[in-house]
Amino acid sequence: MTGVGRTLIAIAAFVAVAVGSLIYFIANWDMSKAEPIGALHNTSPFLSLEIPRGLGQRPGPAPAAGAFA
């Protein structure tokens, strides 16, 4: 068998495993164990709920000169 044939067989085997895994995953999906998307909690350290800022709102005042030095 040539190198091209082996490559095509390897690609076909990979695709078969990938499709089979997807079918297995979908067939065994249990909705009762899945948490609804709406139940996700905001746990990001970058978002602060105490400072609501929307479009068109100005940021807070600038820190005093030398505050970071």
N, C-alpha and C positions, 0 to 999 in steps of 0.2 A: 504494500500500500504506500502511496506517495505521501509526501508531507502535506500536500493540499487536502488529500482525503482525510488524513488524521485530524487536520485543523477543522474541517467541516464536521467531522464526527464529534470533536470536542465541543464545538459551538452548539451543535444540536443537543448534546447531552446537557450542557449548561442551561439552554432554553427549556428543555424538558424538566429539569430539576426546579428551575425558577417558576414555571407555570404550575407544576405539581405542588410546590410549596404554597403558592397563592391559593390554589383550589382547596388545599388542606386547611389553610388558615380560615378561609371563608366558611367552609363546611363545619368547622368546629367553633365558630364564633358563638359566644354565649352573651346575649344582651343583658341578662340579669346581673352579670358580673361587671359590666361596663359602667363607668361613672359618667353621668351626663356632662356635656361640655359646659352647661350653665353652672355646674357645681365647682368649676375650677376657681381657686382662690388666687387673688393677686398677691404673689409672694416675691415680686421683683424688688430688689433693693434700690432700683433706680427710680421707681415711681413712688411718690409721696402723696398720700391721700389727704394730709393736713393742708397742703398748699394747692387748692384747685386753681388751675390756670387754663384758660381756653383760648380760642382764637381771638385776637384783637386785644388781649389784656397785656398790660405792661408788666415786666418782671419787677421784682422787689427792688428797693433802693440799693445803690452801689455801696460796698463796704467802705469804711473810712480809709483815708490814705495811710499806708503803712500798717494796715491790719494784718497783712500776710508776711511782713518782713521780720 
